[in-house]
Amino acid sequence: MAADEPVIDTSVPHSARVWNYWLGGKDNYPVDREVGEQVRAVYPGIVDVARHSRAFLGRAVRYLAGVAGVTQFLDIGTGLPTVDNTHEVAQRVNPACRIVYVDNDPLVLTHARALLSSTSEGACDYISADVRKPDAILERAAATLDFGRPVALMMLGILGNVWDDAEAEAIRDRLVGALAPGSFLALEDGTDKVDPEAAAQAEQTRAEAGDPYKLRTPEQIAGYFDGLELLEPGVVSVSQWRPEAIPWGSPAEVTAFCGVARKPDVT
């Protein structure tokens, strides 16, 4: 291990590992499973949120790499590698896509190095960094991505880890401000809309367990898209953003809300 490489602390829960547990993964520790079960006890719908959020990632990336023609992705708050990661979905559409992942859990770093391999035509890199340091993220991502060209900024379930509303907005502003016209922001985060009482209990449980996550209103999430061209259907539940057709109707609304928006051309 390199001298400056962070050590995995298995005594403290981490959002990426708790999320992995809800998705049925094995890359987590007893403390993560304990928090995951505590949250699920007060809010059983959290597993559906995790699954629908993952499915939204796939639909959004397929659109961005396909219809929108984006070939560069900056995925902040990567989480532990699972099925259909951003680079796999994007490079399936266009093998030349270049992807930079960002997370701050050493376990994610370990798995990313082993599993997040690119096509020969494209590129795939991983940055160990905190979302609260957007300048450092942008500086290091520039080694792989050309910020003079459109980039798809993926911020899925990450700004809830930033408790202060003004700080979360400033982070979004700094990152979006660095993007070229024609870039996109795909963002989702938890809200208290669908089941306010259970969501509030889940928020309190995570905070008390040492893994705080701030729920915001759909209106606050919509605010993250200010100044951008929001795509249809707007800011909606992750389960209802351009869902695949199913024979028994539209999927039920879950408490995480999302949107995808384009940075307008300079006029």
PETABEL-V259891 format. One record per residue. N is the residue number from 1. PSI is psi in whole degrees, 0 to 359 (none if undefined). OMEGA is omega in whole degrees, -180 to 180 (NA if undefined). NEAR is the number of other C-alpha atoms within 8 Angstrom. Layout:
n/psi/omega/near
N/PSI/OMEGA/NEAR
N/PSI/OMEGA/NEAR
//
This chain:
n/psi/omega/near
1/135/178/3
2/152/-176/4
3/327/-177/4
4/7/-179/4
5/131/-176/7
6/151/180/5
7/140/179/5
8/123/179/7
9/105/-177/5
10/3/180/7
11/350/-177/5
12/132/180/8
13/152/177/13
14/138/-175/9
15/318/-178/8
16/322/-178/12
17/324/175/14
18/317/178/14
19/318/178/11
20/320/179/14
21/315/180/14
22/330/179/11
23/1/179/9
24/14/-180/6
25/174/-178/9
26/1/-177/6
27/66/-179/8
28/171/-176/11
29/167/-179/8
30/321/-179/6
31/325/178/10
32/318/179/14
33/324/179/11
34/313/178/8
35/317/179/13
36/318/180/12
37/325/178/8
38/317/180/9
39/316/-179/14
40/329/179/12
41/323/-179/7
42/341/-180/9
43/81/-177/11
44/336/-178/8
45/356/-177/8
46/329/179/10
47/319/176/10
48/322/177/8
49/313/-179/12
50/316/-178/11
51/317/-180/9
52/326/177/11
53/319/179/13
54/320/179/8
55/323/176/9
56/317/178/11
57/312/-179/10
58/315/-179/12
59/318/-179/10
60/315/-178/10
61/321/177/11
62/319/177/12
63/313/-175/9
64/318/-179/11
65/336/-177/14
66/277/-176/10
67/314/-177/7
68/342/177/7
69/22/179/7
70/137/180/13
71/3/-179/12
72/134/-177/11
73/133/173/14
74/107/-173/13
75/104/-177/13
76/126/-174/13
77/46/-173/14
78/314/-171/10
79/178/-179/11
80/140/-179/12
81/137/177/11
82/206/-179/6
83/140/177/4
84/60/172/8
85/166/-175/9
86/313/-176/11
87/327/180/13
88/316/180/8
89/312/-177/12
90/315/-176/14
91/343/171/12
92/326/177/7
93/314/-179/9
94/106/-177/10
95/344/-178/11
96/1/-179/10
97/145/178/16
98/132/-173/13
99/135/171/15
100/124/176/14
101/147/178/13
102/129/172/15
103/168/-178/15
104/17/177/10
105/123/-180/10
106/329/178/11
107/323/176/8
108/318/179/13
109/314/-179/13
110/313/-179/8
111/325/180/11
112/316/180/11
113/325/-176/9
114/329/-168/7
115/336/-174/7
116/72/-178/11
117/140/-175/7
118/165/166/8
119/163/179/9
120/332/-179/6
121/332/-176/7
122/206/179/11
123/153/180/12
124/124/-179/13
125/160/179/9
126/133/178/10
127/128/173/12
128/105/-176/10
129/160/-180/10
130/140/-180/10
131/337/-180/11
132/357/179/6
133/67/-175/9
134/327/-180/11
135/319/178/7
136/321/179/8
137/312/-178/13
138/319/-179/10
139/315/-177/8
140/326/179/8
141/334/-178/11
142/347/175/9
143/338/-178/7
144/326/-176/11
145/147/176/12
146/104/-177/7
147/2/171/10
148/353/178/6
149/163/-178/10
150/139/177/14
151/142/172/16
152/115/179/13
153/116/-179/13
154/119/179/11
155/81/-173/13
156/110/178/13
157/25/-174/11
158/320/-175/11
159/342/173/9
160/340/177/12
161/350/177/9
162/107/-169/12
163/322/-176/10
164/126/-176/6
165/316/-178/7
166/321/178/6
167/318/179/9
168/317/179/11
169/321/180/9
170/322/178/8
171/314/178/12
172/315/-178/9
173/318/-178/8
174/317/-177/10
175/312/180/10
176/324/179/9
177/334/-179/6
178/352/-176/8
179/147/176/13
180/154/171/11
181/144/-177/10
182/357/175/11
183/171/-178/14
184/150/170/12
185/122/172/14
186/118/-172/14
187/140/171/11
188/150/177/14
189/166/-177/15
190/147/177/12
191/178/176/13
192/22/-169/13
193/313/-170/8
194/314/180/8
195/80/-172/8
196/317/-177/8
197/312/-180/7
198/321/180/9
199/319/179/12
200/322/177/9
201/319/179/11
202/318/178/12
203/316/180/12
204/319/-179/9
205/315/179/11
206/319/180/13
207/315/-179/10
208/333/-179/8
209/356/178/9
210/13/178/8
211/65/-173/10
212/141/178/12
213/121/-174/11
214/119/174/10
215/140/178/11
216/162/-179/11
217/159/174/9
218/327/179/11
219/321/177/6
220/319/178/8
221/320/177/14
222/327/180/10
223/335/178/7
224/344/-179/8
225/8/178/11
226/136/180/6
227/357/-180/5
228/163/179/9
229/100/-176/9
230/128/180/10
231/155/173/9
232/142/9/4
233/25/-180/8
234/209/179/8
235/114/-175/11
236/173/173/11
237/144/-179/12
238/333/180/15
239/344/-173/13
240/13/174/11
241/101/178/11
242/54/-177/6
243/152/173/9
244/148/-180/4
245/134/175/6
246/150/-172/6
247/342/-175/4
248/27/173/4
249/185/-177/6
250/147/178/8
251/153/-180/7
252/150/178/6
253/135/173/9
254/170/-166/13
255/351/174/12
256/133/-179/12
257/155/-172/15
258/174/173/14
259/164/175/15
260/132/-176/13
261/154/-179/12
262/139/174/12
263/122/-171/14
264/158/176/8
265/152/178/6
266/132/-180/4
267/none/NA/2
//
